[in-house]
Amino acid sequence: MARRAILQIGTEKTGTTTLQHFLATNRAALEANGFLYPDFCGRTNHTGLAAYAMAPGRRDGIRAALGCRSEADVEPMRARLRAAAARELDGEETVVFCSEHCHSRLVEPAEIETLRALLAPHFDDIRVAIYVRRQDQLALSLHSTRLKSGGIDRSVLPPTGPDDPYFNYDRSIGLWEAAFGRDKVHVRLFDRRELADGDVVADFVAAWGLSGSAAYARVQDKNESIRPLAQEFLRRVNPRLEPIEGLPIDEVRGPLAAALAKLLPGRGARPARAEAQAFYDRYRASNEALRQRHFPDRPILFSEDFSDYPEVADCTDFGIDDLAAVAAMLQTATTREVRRLESEIAIRDARIHWLRDDPAAAERAIARAVAWTPGHADAYRTLAEQLLRQNRFDEALAAAERAVERRPDAHEYWHFLGMLRRRTGDPDRAAEAQLRALELAPDHVGARNELAQALAMKPLPKPPATDEAAPCRRPPSA
């Protein structure tokens, strides 16, 4: 049987992170449907492919993560990956690889040929998949990412020329066509209006026929853009951050960027419309060359609607009060997170006290958790369990109700609530809770058993009353 591989190489800022999380989350379902998402080159992002293929003299963070910090480390790293590939790529499934770093890091013909040589012994057919995005839109998204990675540049559109392989798709994709064959390279447009269901995951699944009998779990979109104020805050803070002993600077900056993405999500700063159009025009000729090869039926490669840009660039000149407001938001969020962690510790302590047969200490610990974070669902769930152990059924039921109010998406919470309702003599509402649990987790055996017990508690309906003494009446005569 022919071995087949799908090599998704990006480009960056085209939903690749979301796609990787989908593939990694659904590893088991993919395998059931005849596809393998390997992990020898990375559990979620297959960065090992780019790390392997880059020229020996190049230094890069993705290589450092694999223990490769000098040119002397390159061949041992490559040998480890070759051995791991040989162990994992020995089945009959179609193998899916996914890493945007293949597009952004591999920019020389020899590097792409090195990657082809790694994969070729394991496959008869290798298909290269890539999404491309209009260059000005790519630059906007890239600006936000670079700030999150420590950048300090105020310019949204980079000062680059028409031959830059990052934006010149004709040039960069041409390298992959030369290595794998033009007919093996499949280009798709990253445009919500062009994607199946407007979603990159749905589009990738449809384009490559990944569907099967096993259903796939949905994943959250990982595209976390931040507002101009958050971007400017990061830009000013980045050069002032310092590494902590034993912790690299990326792991100091990462939580800050993640917090800003939660507190100030939204569209980043936009240049003026004329600037965006001028940037796009640099790549008009290369776009046309790519269109002729891969989209001959389209009049132009990308939509040229620039109406989403303002006439004047978005303001990025924020004052000290604006930045102080961001600092205050971060401090509040940090304090709230510390409280949440303290509550987690108190919940853990409560469970330990129960194992040690010290219910009074357990109740004090869980009371601390509830007081510190009144919205913590697991605190109420743990409290309900403790109260149930003491046969304090009504109090346990009230705590379980609070847990479900705070986590209505948790099937185990509904299941536990249904158990308590049944034990307190409320079979109708017990059945409702178990049905809700089964909506969220259709295969939950405990919920099915509890539902059967709740339904068995319901009294059978009485037959309709009959009046046996009533005289038989004749129908009226015609």
N, C-alpha and C positions, 0 to 999 in steps of 0.2 A: 504494500500500500504506500502511495506517495506521501512523504512527510511534507507538511505545509506550515509556513510561518507567516504571520502578519506583523510587520515591524512598524509601529506607529512612532514617528520621529518628531512630532510637534506640529507646527512651530510653537514657540513660547507664546503665552497669552492667548491661546485658542482653546481653553477649557481642558488642557491636558491633565492638570492636577485633579480636577473632578473626575475625569475619565480613569485615571490611575486608581483613585479611591473606589470607584465603582468596580473595577476589575479585581482589586485586592479584596474588597468586601465580599465579592461573589465568587471567590476562588472555587469553592465546593460546587456551587451551581454550574459554573462554567465547565468544570470537569465532568459533571453529570451530563452536560450537553455536548461533550466531545471536544472541549477546549482546555488548554493548559495555560495558566498565567504563572510562569515560573518565579522562583525567588532566589536563584543562585546569583543573579546580578542586581538584586534589590528587592525587598519585600513589597514595597508599594511602587516607588519610582525606580525603574531599571537603570539607574545611574552607572552601574558597573559596565554597561555596554560602551558608553562614551569614555569612561575612565580607562577601559582596556584599549580603545582604539586611538586615543590621542597620541600624537608623536611623543617618543620617549623623553625628549627634553622639556616638555611642557609641564608646568606645575599648576595644580588646580585643587580647589577645595574638595571636589568630589573624589579626587585621587587620594587626598589626605585622609578622607573618611575610610578608605580601604587600606590604610597603613602605608600608603605610597607617598613618601615625602622627598624622595630624591630619584635621580635617573636610575640608580642602582637597584631601587625597589621595584622598577617597572616590570621586569621580566618575571620575578617571583610572583607578583600580583597577577600577571597574565596567566602564569602556569596554574595558579589556584583557581582562577575563573574557568580556564579550559577544562580542568579536572571536574569542577562542579557542574559545568555544562554537560559533560559526558555522562555524569551520573543522573542528571534530571531530564535530559532531552532524549529519552530512550523509549518513549511510548508512541502511541499512534494518534494522539490528539493533535489538533491544529494548535500551534503555540502562538500566543499573543504576547508581543513585547511592547512596552510603552515608555518612552522617555523623551521629553523635549530637548534634553541636553544633546541628543544625537544631532539635532539641527543646529543648535547654537554653538556647540563645542567642536564639532567635526567640520572643518572648513577647508581641508586639503584633500586632494584625491587619494593620497596614500593612506590617510586616516580612515576614510570610508572603505577603502579596499581592505584595510586591516580588520574592520568589523565584518565585512563580507566573508573574509577568510575564517573568522571565528565561527560564524553561523553555518557556512556552506556544507561542512561535513555532516551536519545533522538534518539537512532539509533538501528536498528535491525542488521545492518551489518556495521562493521568498518574495512576498509582496510588501512593498514599502508604502505606507499610508501617511499622508501629511495633510493638515489643514492650513490654509493661508488666510490672512486677514488683511484688510486694506491698511497700507503702511502707516497712515496718520493715526488710525485707531490703535494699531499695535504700539506705536510710540507713546501714546497717552497711558496705556495700561502698563507699559514697561517703566515709565517714569515713576509710577506709584510703587512698583516692585523694587526698583533700585533704591528708593528712599527707605523702604522697609529693610533693605540689605545694607544700609549704612551710607547711601549716597548723600551728597550735599549740593548737587547741581540744582539751580533754580529753574533752568530752562526745561520746558516740557518736551519740546521737539529737539532731538539731538542734532548737533552740527555735523552730519555725515553726508557722504556723497552718493551718487547713483550706483556706484560699484560695491557698496557695502553689502556683503553676502547675507547679513542679518535681515536686510530689507529687500535686497534684490533676489527675488524668488527664482527668476530665470537662471541666475548664476548658481545659487545654492542647490536648487533641485536638479539642475543639470549635472552636478557632481554625482548625485545618487542615480540618475539615469545612466550615466557612464559606467558606474560600478555594477548596477543590478539589471540594467536594461530599461529602455524607455517604457516598454509595455508592462513592466513590473512596478512602476511607480504610479500611484493613484492619488491625485490631488483633489481635495474637496474645499469648498469655500466656508470659512467660519463667518457666517452671517445668519442671525436668528431667522431671517426670512427664507433662507436657503436650507436650513437644517431640518431634518425630520422632526416634527412636533416642536420645532424651535429649540431643540435641546441637543447638545453634542453627544451625550450618552446614547439617546434614542437613535441619533443619526449613525453613530458608529456601529451600534448593534444591527441596525437595518442594513447598512452598507456592506457589512462583512458576514451577514447571516449567522449571528451568534445566538439567535433565539433557539429554544428547545423546550423539552417537557418540563425542565426545572425552571421555576420562576426566579427572577432576579430581584434582590432588595434594592430599593431606591437609596440614593445617597444625596447629601446636601451639596448644593453648589459651592465650590471652594473659591469662587472668584470674589475676594473680599477687597473691594476698592474702598478708599477712604476720601473724605471730603478735603477740599483745599486747606482748611485750617489744620487738620490733622497732618497733612503732608508738610506744611510749613513748620509745624511743631517738631516733627521728626527731623526735618532738614537742619534745624537749629540745634537740636539735642544730639544728633549723631556724632559730631566731632568731640563732644564733651563726655560721651560714655567711655567707661574704662572697664577692662576685663577684671573679673574677680578671680582670686587664687583658685586654680583648678577648673575654671569655667571660661571658655573662650568668649570673645566679644559677641559673636553671633548669638550665643545663648543668653547674653545679657540684653541684647537689643530685641531678640525675638518676642519675649513676653510683652514688651512695650508696644511693638507693632501690632501684636494680636489684640491687646487691650484697646488700642485706638480703633482697630477694625470693628470691634464690638460697640464702642462708645460713639464713634463718628463715622458710621458707614455711609457710603454714597459716592456720587460721581466726583472724580478728581478734577483738578484745575484744567481748563481748556484754553488753548491759544485762540487768537482771533481767527475767524473763518478764512481770511486771505492767507494767513500763515499756514494753516492746515492744508489748504489747496496747493500752495506752493511746495510744501513738503511732499505731498502725494505726487505732484507733477514730476518730481525727480525720477520716479520709478515708472512713469507711463510707458516708456519704450520696453523695459524688461517685463512689465505686466502684459504688454501686447504679445511679446514673444511666447510667454507662458500660455496665454489664451489660445494662440494658434495651435500649440501642441496638445493641450489638454481640454480646452473648452471651445472647439471650433464653431459650435453652434451659438455661442453667446456673442452679442455685438461688442461688449466690453467685458473685462474680467470682473471688475467690482462696480457696484453702484456708485455713482458720482454725486450723490445727494449729500451736500455739506450743510444742510439747514440746521443740523443739531449744534452747530458752533455759533457762538455769539459774534456780533460784529466787532466787539472789543474784547480782548482777552479777559478771562476771569481774574478778579482781584486776588492777589497773593500777598499783599502788603499788610500784614496783620500787626496790630500793636501789642504792647505788653499786657494790656487787660485781656485781650483775646487769648493770648498764650497762657496767662495765669488761670483763665477759666478752664482750659484744657488740663492744666496741672491739678486743679481742684477736682475735676472729674476723675482723673486717674487716682488721686489720693483716696477719694471716696470709694471707688471701685476696688482698690487694693485693700482697704480696711474691711470692706464687705467680704472679700475673698478670704482674708485672714480669719474672720468670724466663721465663715463656712468651713474652713479647714479645722478650726477649733471644735466646731460641732461634730465633724467627722471623727475627730479623736474621742470626743465624749461618747458618741454612739459606739465606737469600738470598745471604749472602757466599760460601757454598760453591758455589752455582750460578754466581756471577760468576767465581770462581776457575777453575771448569771451562771456562767460555767463554774464559778467558784462557790455557787450557792450562797450569794450575798445579795438578796433581792433589794434590801434597803439601799445599799451602795449603788446598785444598778439603776434604781429609780432616781436617785439624786443625780447620777451622771446623765441620764436621758432628759431630766428636767433642765439641766444646764443647756443641753443641745437645743431644746425647744425654746428656751428663753433667748438664746443667742441668735437663732435663726428661725423665727416663727414660720417661715415659708418652707422649711426643709421637710420634704415629704418623707424621707427615710427615717427621720427622727420620730415622726408620728407612727410610722409603720412599726418601728422597733418598740415604741412605747405600747402600742396595741398588743404586740406579742408578749411583752412582760406582764401586762394587765391580764391577758388571757391565762397565762401560767398561774396567776393568783386567783383565777375564777372570778375576776371582777369584769363580768361580761358586758355590762352596760357601758362602763368606762372604756373598755377595749373597743367596743363598737364605735363609740364617739371618736376615738383616736384614729381608727381605721377609716372612718368617713373623712376626717381631715386629710389623711394621707392621699386618698383618692381625689379629693378636691384639688390638691396641689400637683398630682401626677395622673391625670385622667388617661394618659396614654400607656400606663403601665399595667399590663394584663395580670401580673402577679398581685398587684394591689387590689384589683377588682375580685380576683379569685379569693383572696384572704377576707375581703369584706363580705363576700357571699357566704363564706363559711360561718362568719360571726352572725350574720343575719339569720342563717338557718338555725344556729344553736340558740339564738334568742327568740326563736319562735316566729319568724317572719319569712315563710317559704316563698311568698310572691316576690318580695324584693330580693331575696336570696337568689332566686332564679334569674331575675333581671341582671344582677351583678355577674353571675356566671355566664350569661349570654353575652354580656359586654366583654368579658375576658376572652370568650371564644371568638368574638369579632376581631380582637387584636391578635389572638394566637389560636388559630383554628385547630391545631393539633394538640392542644393542652389537655392531657388525659385527666389531670386532677379536676379541672373545671367541668369536664364532661361527667365525671363521677358525681361531683357535688351537685350539678344540675339535675341529674337523675334522682338524687336523694331529696332535693328541694321539691321537685315535681311530685314525688311519692308522698310528700307530707300534705299536699293539697287535698281537701275533701272532694269526693266525687260529686258531680252535680246531681241534684235530685231529679227524678223523672217528673214530667208535668202531671199535675193533679187531675183526676178524673172523677166525675160524679156518677157513680154506678146506680144511684137511686133515681136519677132523672128519667122521666118517662120517655119512651121512644116517640118521636114526633114524625108524623107523616109529612111528606113534601106537599106543598100546596097543590091543589088540583088545577089543571089547566083551565 
